Every structure is written in structure tokens, then in C-alpha cells.
Amino acid sequence: MPYEPFFERFGELAWKETRSLRFFKDPRLAGDEFGFIELYCNDENCDCRRVMFDVLSKNRQKSVAVIAYGWESREFYARWYREEDPEIIEQMQGPILNPGSHQSELALALLEKVSDVLLTDPEYIARLKRHYQMFKEKVDPKYFRQARSPESVTHVLPKNKKHKRSRPK
């Protein structure tokens, strides 16, 4: 699944709606500001319902963490993956440090903040889902415009294909 920044397709909107956080009382993160750049899967055959946050440090001028977040249930990801692999399903659902990405010493603290601050805001979660839908409509307009909302999209991994995800026909 290749991930692409939301701003690549929706620059002006991304500029307005990208979340950033500044911390004052947490000694691990104090004195810095962090931007949470949204990345979405640009595979037209994928409906993973996930976002990756490339967390950028203003002070360091670079990425300090990559956090994945899947907002659907464990059951959804088990059905989507079409296998009962608890480790993969756990990585798909909820916030997690992306295992395939470089993480700085700040990554665990940032994961905590994402869980405790960003992902407790229902309006922000709704924004992520809206951005996902918009992004997927650009990637695969025929299918995702028919679906109309992330809640109505059904997506499973076809049998006998463990790594290529696609939608049912």
C-alpha cells in the first residue's frame, strides 16, 4: 500500500486543516511544535480506512514519527484482511507506530499524545474520515463516488491473495 500526502491532491484544504500541536508541560516534547501530515493509501484497489501521520518537528525540521491509525473495528479488519492474523489486525486497527518507518526517540511520547489528544476529538475523527473519502474519490472515482461514505464501503481481501487487497466485484 503506497501512502501519499493529502496535500498532494488537496493542497489548499490540507493547509487549512492540517493539525499541529505544541506542548508546554510534557518535558519530552516541550518547546516544540509538531505537524501531523495526513497520508492516505493511493492504491485504487484498497479500502483500508486508515491514515498515517507523518509527524514533523518544527525545531528539528524533519519527521520524528510515523503513526498509523485505523478507525474501524477489529472485526472489520479481520474481514478485510480475510485471515485471522492477530498481529496484522492489531497493526491495522487503532493508533500504532508504523513498524516499517523510522521512529525517533520522541515517537512513543507522540503516539501517546495522538491517542490522548487528537483521537479523542470526534470532530477531528470525522475530518479524517472525510479526507479519506475525498482522497479515495480522487484515486478511484468510479467506485468511491458510488459508495458515497466510508461507512458504506465494503472491502475485503479476495481469497488466495494474501497481499493484494481489492474490492469485491
Secondary structure by P-SEA (a helix, b strand, c coil): cbbbbcccccaaaaaacbbbbbbccccccccbbbbbbbbbbccccccccccccbbbbcccccccbbbbbbcccaaaaaaaaccccaaaaaaacccccccccccccaaaaaaaaaaccccccaaaaaaaaaaaaaaaaaacccccccccccccbbbbccccccccccccc
